[in-house]
């Protein structure tokens, strides 16, 4: 076997972290607009590709929220032609996502290195990517950035990667300041001109991928981004070098009108009709030269070796010494315990031996006297020996874990116990309760009417104007009732099947119900679709619904007055313009106006709603 190419696995650079989420990094696999991809290994030794999101995106709260939704949706994608999600962290300082490592070149690398693919390989590529998109769209995800770099050529068929991440980037403010979402040469016309993205956008990209694999170059040529985008929107692709058999398929996929593009089922059938022999994925689906590069990618670099365990520095209850000891050497180790480490050129010199003398009060027996200026431990404080857990109930990090790096969370490493709750002194709490009680009595006394002139107190209380200030600064109507909140309106909200909305979100964005699904989640309004039994309904897990009669006008007053409550409404009960009152347990009230559902030929299932929301219109209901 040949040695692996140095281009495949780049060594870690000084700016690269040693570990991410408890995974020790072994090499750099690549970098892109969204972040950097590293090679790592699971505790069982399986290789994974770990993508760390760029700091610019990490600092955007809307990106983080959308990224969390998309990663959870991506967990449901378990197709044969996708790389499954293994692990992730959307809450850390830099979000990251780990997927299975695919030992194969990307389509862009394969074409650049070995030229265009033969007809049979192109057809198997097309049906594999079409199957991957079927699973991705079924999870309510539009890829948005399907391109040759995001299609890996494994030994048993293609793999589509990075689905859903581009949608999270599309929500960030960076998209308006020089960071583009999607690759210009493979964008659809509607994506390039108006920013509109649907499942049909991925069909256009699939046609581009088929043309690229068969021609060996982009169908709309190369050059500056503006020039390529102009040709995509206004000109026809150059398919002169495309094999004749593939032209009907590619031409339909590259239709400017999304409605004229074929469905994924049609694409797969067209590929089978074109093939001179039955299409079956196998180890011979790629040319021999491309398959050889897969073998090269199986020669993975060894995982970083774990260095020998270093003794833990003795914790102190006060500030650390301004002169830190040399790495791996503790100047306060107990007498007779060898803790010295082999000196290195980069290690600072060890501090001089502390002078011999009487031990400071509270110093454990056998410890040398601390150097001058070192804070004295409190009486009776016993410094734990090296290696002793520094927090009750929390293990010392595993050997070799980089000093100063956060310890892996229990969710990433089952069996690693979480920190035990710290016991707090009850003295300050009791003192705080007493002080609060005294202040409360003083305030209560000031609010009581003067016993010497009850009539004056009564007239003063009732002699205000038409409105007054409510507690917390809100306005009140006559009678002390809070004023109605100002409604917020949202037009054309597309709620994908098996997704939910929360009325508190501004704007309300569809989100997945997680592993529990929308039927057993906490959504204020969800759209449920059972494709097996044809069951479609809208419902709520966090309140009540009311379908208004044609004679009723949807308003805050109407919704408050209604008592015909339900939690689920069949889609067959709704017509264009039907209004639904949504009363959430959190105190929000909305009128959802039904505007129809997706068409029969649309690969995505969704309903369209207009929403008018009165947030905090009622007191939240207490959960029993």
DAKAKA-V574384 format. One record per residue. D_LAST is the distance of its C-alpha to the last C-alpha in Angstrom with 1 decimal. Layout:
# DAKAKA-V574384
D_LAST  D_LAST
This chain:
# DAKAKA-V574384
66.6  66.9  65.1  61.9  62.6  61.9  60.3  57.5  55.9  56.4  56.2  53.5  54.7  54.1  51.4  49.5  46.7  47.5  44.0  40.9  37.5  39.3  41.8  45.4  47.3  50.6  52.1  51.6  51.4  51.6  50.3  49.3  47.9  44.3  45.0  46.9  46.7  47.4  48.2  46.2  45.4  42.4  42.4  44.0  46.8  45.9  46.9  44.4  44.8  42.6  42.5  41.7  40.9  43.2  42.2  42.8  39.9  37.7  37.8  36.5  32.7  32.7  34.7  32.3  29.3  31.4  32.9  29.6  28.8  32.3  32.4  29.2  30.8  34.0  32.5  32.2  36.0  37.7  41.0  44.4  45.8  43.2  42.7  39.2  36.8  36.8  34.8  33.9  32.5  31.4  30.2  33.4  36.3  38.0  36.0  37.6  37.5  39.2  40.6  43.0  46.6  48.9  52.6  54.3  55.7  54.1  55.9  57.2  58.8  60.2  61.9  63.1  64.6  65.9  66.1  64.8  63.5  65.3  64.1  62.5  60.4  59.4  58.2  56.2  54.7  53.8  52.1  50.2  48.9  48.1  46.0  44.2  43.4  42.2  39.5  38.7  38.4  36.3  33.7  33.7  36.0  39.4  41.6  43.4  45.9  47.5  50.9  53.5  52.1  48.7  50.2  51.3  54.0  53.1  55.5  53.6  52.7  51.2  47.8  45.9  44.2  42.3  40.4  37.6  38.6  40.8  38.0  36.2  39.5  39.9  36.9  38.5  40.7  43.5  44.3  45.9  47.9  50.0  47.6  47.9  45.5  47.5  51.1  53.6  55.9  53.2  51.1  51.0  52.7  49.4  47.8  50.9  51.5  48.2  45.6  44.1  42.7  41.9  42.3  45.9  46.5  46.3  48.8  51.3  50.8  51.4  54.7  55.6  55.0  57.1  59.9  59.7  60.0  62.9  64.8  64.1  63.2  60.7  61.4  61.4  63.6  63.0  63.5  61.5  57.9  58.9  61.8  59.8  57.0  59.6  61.2  57.8  57.1  60.7  62.8  63.0  62.7  65.8  65.7  69.4  69.1  66.3  67.4  68.1  65.7  62.7  63.5  61.8  58.5  58.6  59.8  56.9  54.3  55.9  55.8  55.0  52.9  49.6  49.8  53.1  51.9  51.5  48.3  47.7  48.7  51.9  52.7  52.4  54.6  57.2  57.5  58.2  60.7  62.5  62.7  66.1  64.4  61.0  58.4  57.0  55.5  57.2  58.8  61.7  59.8  61.0  64.6  65.9  66.0  62.4  61.4  63.3  61.1  58.1  60.0  60.5  56.8  56.1  58.1  55.2  55.8  54.9  51.6  52.1  53.2  51.0  53.1  53.6  50.9  51.5  50.8  47.9  49.0  48.3  45.3  46.0  43.8  45.7  47.3  49.3  53.1  54.5  56.9  54.8  56.5  57.8  55.4  55.1  56.9  55.3  57.8  55.8  55.7  56.6  60.3  61.5  58.6  59.9  57.7  60.2  59.8  62.7  63.6  63.5  65.3  62.1  60.7  61.5  63.9  62.4  62.6  65.5  65.1  63.7  66.4  66.8  66.1  63.9  60.3  58.0  55.8  52.7  54.2  53.7  57.0  58.9  57.6  60.2  60.1  58.1  60.3  61.0  58.1  55.4  52.5  52.6  49.5  48.1  49.6  48.3  46.7  47.5  47.8  46.5  49.2  49.4  46.8  44.4  40.7  40.2  36.5  35.0  33.4  34.7  37.8  40.9  41.1  43.2  47.0  48.3  45.1  46.3  46.2  43.8  42.0  38.2  37.2  35.7  32.0  30.4  29.3  33.0  34.4  32.2  33.1  33.7  31.4  29.4  30.3  29.1  27.2  29.8  29.8  30.1  32.1  30.2  33.0  32.2  28.5  29.6  32.2  29.8  27.5  30.6  31.9  28.7  28.6  32.3  31.8  28.9  31.1  34.0  32.0  30.6  34.1  35.5  33.1  34.1  37.0  40.4  41.1  44.8  44.3  41.3  42.9  43.3  39.7  38.6  40.9  40.1  36.4  37.2  40.2  38.5  39.2  37.3  34.7  33.5  31.6  27.9  26.1  26.3  29.5  28.3  30.3  29.4  30.9  32.4  30.0  28.0  25.8  25.5  27.9  26.9  26.8  29.8  29.3  30.1  31.9  32.5  35.1  35.6  32.5  33.1  29.9  31.1  30.1  27.0  26.1  23.3  23.2  20.9  21.7  21.5  24.5  27.9  29.5  27.0  28.3  27.5  26.0  25.5  22.3  23.7  24.1  21.0  22.6  21.3  20.0  17.3  16.9  15.0  17.9  18.0  21.1  22.8  26.1  26.3  29.7  30.7  34.4  35.2  34.0  34.3  30.7  29.8  26.8  24.8  21.0  17.7  14.7  13.1  13.6  16.3  20.1  22.9  26.5  28.8  32.0  35.3  36.0  32.9  33.0  30.0  29.0  26.2  27.0  27.1  23.7  22.1  24.0  23.2  21.0  22.2  19.2  19.3  18.0  21.5  25.0  28.2  30.7  33.3  31.7  32.4  35.8  37.1  35.7  32.7  29.9  26.2  23.6  20.7  17.7  15.3  11.8  13.6  15.8  18.8  20.9  23.7  26.5  27.6  31.2  32.2  35.7  36.4  36.2  38.5  41.9  42.9  45.1  42.6  41.5  38.1  35.5  33.6  32.8  33.7  31.6  32.2  29.2  28.8  25.8  24.6  22.5  20.1  21.0  17.8  15.2  12.4  9.1  6.3  3.8  0.0
